[in-house]
Amino acid sequence: MSEKTLQVVVLLGTNRKDRKSEHAANWLFQKLEERNEISARFFDPRDFNLPGDHYGMEIGHQFPEWKEAVTQADAIVIVTPEYNHGYPGILKSILDLLLKEYIHKAVGFVGVSAGSWGGTRVIENLLPVVRELGLVSTFTDINFTKIGTRFDEEGNLLDEAYERRASGFIDELIWMATTLRWGRENVASKYHQSKG
């Protein structure tokens, strides 16, 4: 397998004011950056100036930094709150900006909720979306239940159990991203040409 650094994109799923999921996203981003085999980039939906009346791949070229990052990525991590059992509209709008750039790449989920479910339902609702985009989901998620009690106001983690959970999550993401990158580089398909 190739020893080059894995490129990981972290996408926060909401632009809402006072979002608690931002603490989880920033914390996980730091955990990813601590791994020598990973180079991570963070994307905040507040930085996407999406038009109010036009979405989809037709305007993907208007977001070159996002397109370049996903094109180069080996994996994407989506950190999203659960709103009424579903995902934020802005998250779907950002994901819909691209298509072929996602194919045969790993995706990991971090669900966040104020209640005791920890975003499990938002992850369930996102699975068919990422499958249609061609992403391949890991089977390890991180679920932040009662997010208001997991971090202090400065974003410092208060529950050390998440250290172990993040370690397992990242290990699985690395395995999946490495394996899929090998496949993209060595096994030709109609979506990409092998380099081998």
C-alpha positions in Angstrom: 0.0 0.0 0.0 1.0 3.6 -0.6 2.6 5.3 2.3 1.6 8.8 1.3 -0.4 11.0 3.7 -4.2 10.5 3.7 -6.1 13.6 2.8 -9.2 14.0 5.0 -11.9 16.7 4.6 -14.0 17.5 7.7 -17.3 19.1 7.0 -19.4 20.7 9.7 -23.1 20.2 8.9 -24.7 23.4 10.1 -24.4 27.2 9.9 -26.9 27.9 12.8 -26.1 30.4 15.5 -24.9 29.0 18.8 -24.3 25.6 17.2 -22.9 23.1 19.8 -21.7 20.7 17.0 -18.9 23.1 16.3 -17.1 22.0 19.5 -17.3 18.4 18.4 -16.1 19.2 14.9 -13.1 21.3 16.1 -12.2 18.6 18.7 -12.3 15.8 16.1 -10.3 17.9 13.6 -7.6 18.2 16.2 -7.6 14.5 16.8 -7.2 13.9 13.1 -4.4 16.3 12.9 -2.5 14.5 15.6 -2.2 11.4 13.4 1.0 11.5 11.3 -0.7 9.6 8.4 -3.4 12.2 8.0 -3.5 15.7 6.6 -6.9 17.3 7.4 -8.8 20.3 6.1 -11.8 21.8 7.8 -14.9 23.3 6.0 -17.5 25.4 7.7 -20.9 26.0 5.9 -20.7 29.6 6.9 -17.9 30.0 4.4 -20.1 28.8 1.5 -22.0 31.7 -0.1 -24.8 29.5 -1.6 -27.4 31.2 -3.8 -30.9 31.1 -2.5 -32.4 29.8 -5.7 -30.0 27.5 -7.4 -28.2 24.4 -6.2 -26.4 21.4 -7.5 -23.5 20.4 -9.6 -24.2 23.2 -12.1 -22.7 25.7 -9.6 -20.0 23.4 -8.1 -17.3 25.3 -10.1 -18.1 28.4 -8.0 -16.6 26.7 -5.0 -13.1 25.8 -6.3 -11.5 25.3 -2.8 -14.2 22.7 -1.9 -14.0 21.0 -5.3 -10.2 20.8 -5.1 -10.2 19.5 -1.5 -12.8 16.7 -2.3 -11.0 15.8 -5.5 -7.8 15.3 -3.5 -9.5 13.7 -0.5 -9.2 10.1 0.5 -12.0 10.5 3.1 -14.6 12.9 4.3 -15.8 13.2 7.9 -19.3 14.8 8.3 -20.0 16.2 11.7 -23.7 17.1 11.9 -26.4 17.9 14.4 -29.7 16.1 14.2 -32.6 18.5 13.6 -36.1 16.9 13.9 -34.7 13.4 13.0 -33.0 14.8 9.9 -29.9 16.6 8.5 -29.6 20.4 8.0 -30.6 21.6 4.6 -27.3 23.5 4.1 -25.4 20.2 4.5 -27.3 18.6 1.7 -26.8 21.7 -0.5 -23.1 21.5 0.0 -22.9 17.8 -0.7 -24.9 18.3 -3.9 -22.3 20.7 -5.3 -20.2 17.7 -6.5 -20.7 14.1 -7.6 -17.9 12.3 -9.4 -15.3 13.7 -7.0 -16.8 11.6 -4.1 -16.9 8.2 -5.9 -15.1 5.3 -4.1 -13.9 7.5 -1.2 -14.5 6.8 2.5 -17.0 8.8 4.7 -17.3 8.7 8.4 -20.1 10.3 10.5 -20.1 12.2 13.8 -23.7 12.7 15.0 -24.6 15.3 17.5 -27.8 15.9 19.4 -29.1 17.7 22.5 -30.9 14.5 23.5 -29.9 10.9 24.3 -29.8 9.5 20.7 -26.6 11.3 19.8 -27.5 11.9 16.2 -28.1 8.3 15.3 -31.2 9.2 13.2 -29.4 11.9 11.2 -26.7 9.3 10.3 -29.4 6.8 9.3 -30.9 9.5 7.0 -27.6 10.5 5.5 -26.6 6.9 4.6 -28.8 6.8 1.4 -27.5 10.2 0.4 -23.8 9.4 0.6 -24.4 6.0 -1.1 -26.0 7.8 -4.1 -22.9 10.1 -4.2 -20.6 7.1 -4.4 -19.1 7.5 -1.0 -18.4 4.4 1.2 -19.4 4.6 4.8 -17.3 3.3 7.7 -19.3 1.2 10.2 -17.9 3.2 13.2 -19.6 6.4 14.1 -19.2 8.8 16.9 -22.4 9.9 18.6 -22.4 12.9 20.9 -25.4 12.7 23.1 -26.5 15.6 25.3 -23.9 17.8 23.5 -24.4 20.6 26.0 -22.7 18.5 28.7 -19.8 17.2 26.6 -17.8 20.4 26.2 -17.3 23.6 28.2 -17.9 27.0 26.7 -14.4 27.2 25.3 -14.8 23.8 23.5 -12.8 21.7 25.9 -13.9 18.1 26.1 -15.5 17.2 29.4 -16.1 13.5 28.8 -12.9 11.5 28.4 -14.8 8.4 27.0 -14.8 10.2 23.7 -11.0 9.9 23.4 -11.3 6.2 23.0 -14.3 6.4 20.7 -12.4 8.9 18.5 -9.4 6.6 18.4 -11.4 3.7 17.1 -13.3 5.9 14.6 -10.1 7.3 13.2 -8.4 3.8 13.0 -11.4 2.6 10.9 -11.4 5.7 8.7 -7.7 5.2 8.0 -8.2 1.6 7.1 -11.1 2.3 4.8 -9.5 5.4 3.2 -6.3 3.5 2.6 -8.0 0.5 1.1 -10.2 2.6 -1.2 -7.3 4.7 -2.3 -5.5 1.5 -3.3 -8.5 0.4 -5.2 -8.8 3.7 -7.1 -5.1 3.6 -8.0 -4.9 0.0 -9.0 -8.3 -1.3 -10.1 -9.8 0.4 -13.2 -13.5 1.2 -13.3 -15.8 3.4 -15.4 -15.3 6.1 -12.7 -11.5 6.3 -12.6 -8.5 4.8 -14.3 -6.0 2.8 -12.4 -2.4 4.0 -12.1 -1.1 0.5 -11.8 
